Amino acid sequence: MATIYERRYAYHPEDFKKYDTEKIRKEFLVENLMEAGNVRMVYSSIERYIVGGAVPVKEELLLETIDPLKAEYFCERREVGVMNVGGTGTILVDGTAYKMNYKDALYIGRGSKEVMFKSDDAAKPAHFYFNSAPAHKEYPTKQVTLADANVLHMGSLETSNERNINQLMINTVVDTCQLQMGMTELKPGSVWNTMPAHQHTRRNEVYFYFEVPEEQAVCHFMGEPQETRHIWMKNEQAVISPEWSIHSAAGTSNYIFIWGMAGENLDYTDMDVIQPRELK
C-alpha cells in the first residue's frame, strides 16, 4: 500500500478571476481519489480540510498520518467522516469492526488511534471516500446508514432538480465538532444538484460526484456570483469550493454527490442564497 497526498492552499477571489481553465482544475479539482490498493488525499489550507479516498483490494489499508498534520496518528487532533461508494467492506477503528455497505457512513471521532479499511471482495472492492477536519473534542465513533439519515425532498422535475438530500453526518444525527456531511441523490430527469446556488461564507464545502455514467459528465460552477467559472468533472472526482465561492452543478444525466463542510458553525441552513438572475 501507499499513502499519497498533496497540499492545496488558500485563494483570494480577486486572484481567482485571473485563473484560466488549466489553473482552476489544478487548484480546485481532485481527479484521482480512488486508486486500487492505495490511500490518496488532498490536504487543503482552507479550514485545514482533508478530502481522500481508500480502495483496499487484497490487503487492508491503514489511514496513516501525513507530515502536514505533525501528529503521531491521523486522528490525534482530527475527526473523520467516511462513506462507502463501492463494494461492501469493513472499517476497523481501534479493533472494532464496522460493516460498510454501499452508501453507509461512519463518523470516526478524535483520538481514534488505528483506522483500517478492508474490502469483502477484491473483485468488487469498497471505495471509501473520506473527509476530515480538525476537532477540539472527542465524540464517539458512530455508523450511520441511509435509514438513519434526515431526508429532505427538494426541487421538482419541472425545474430539473428533484432530489433527496440525505443528511448523514449533521449535528441532529451524530455529534461532531465541525464536520458535516451528506449525500444528495438526483431523480431521473433532474440534473441540477442545487438551485438556487448559494455560498457558505463561514465554511468551505467539498463536493464528490459519483454514479456519473461513463459517457456523461457534470459541469460544476464556482466563483463569486458575479464572476463565475466552471469545471467539467467525471465520475468519482471531487472539487473544493472556498467560502466565497458558489457551488452548484448540472450534469448531462442524473448522478449522486457527497457534500462535506467544515467551518465556524454547525447550522446546515447557514447560507447566502443566490438567485439565477444574479449570476454572471
Secondary structure as GFF3:
##gff-version 3
##sequence-region A 1 280
A	DSSP	beta_strand	2	8	.	.	.	ID=ss1
A	DSSP	alpha_helix	13	16	.	.	.	ID=ss2
A	DSSP	alpha_helix	21	28	.	.	.	ID=ss3
A	DSSP	beta_strand	29	30	.	.	.	ID=ss4
A	DSSP	beta_strand	38	44	.	.	.	ID=ss5
A	DSSP	three_ten_helix	46	48	.	.	.	ID=ss6
A	DSSP	beta_strand	50	54	.	.	.	ID=ss7
A	DSSP	beta_strand	61	62	.	.	.	ID=ss8
A	DSSP	three_ten_helix	67	69	.	.	.	ID=ss9
A	DSSP	three_ten_helix	74	76	.	.	.	ID=ss10
A	DSSP	beta_strand	78	84	.	.	.	ID=ss11
A	DSSP	beta_strand	89	93	.	.	.	ID=ss12
A	DSSP	beta_strand	96	100	.	.	.	ID=ss13
A	DSSP	beta_strand	105	108	.	.	.	ID=ss14
A	DSSP	beta_strand	115	119	.	.	.	ID=ss15
A	DSSP	beta_strand	128	134	.	.	.	ID=ss16
A	DSSP	beta_strand	142	144	.	.	.	ID=ss17
A	DSSP	three_ten_helix	146	148	.	.	.	ID=ss18
A	DSSP	beta_strand	150	154	.	.	.	ID=ss19
A	DSSP	beta_strand	163	169	.	.	.	ID=ss20
A	DSSP	beta_strand	180	186	.	.	.	ID=ss21
A	DSSP	beta_strand	197	199	.	.	.	ID=ss22
A	DSSP	beta_strand	203	210	.	.	.	ID=ss23
A	DSSP	beta_strand	218	224	.	.	.	ID=ss24
A	DSSP	beta_strand	227	233	.	.	.	ID=ss25
A	DSSP	beta_strand	237	241	.	.	.	ID=ss26
A	DSSP	beta_strand	248	251	.	.	.	ID=ss27
A	DSSP	beta_strand	256	263	.	.	.	ID=ss28
A	DSSP	beta_strand	272	274	.	.	.	ID=ss29
A	DSSP	three_ten_helix	276	278	.	.	.	ID=ss30
###
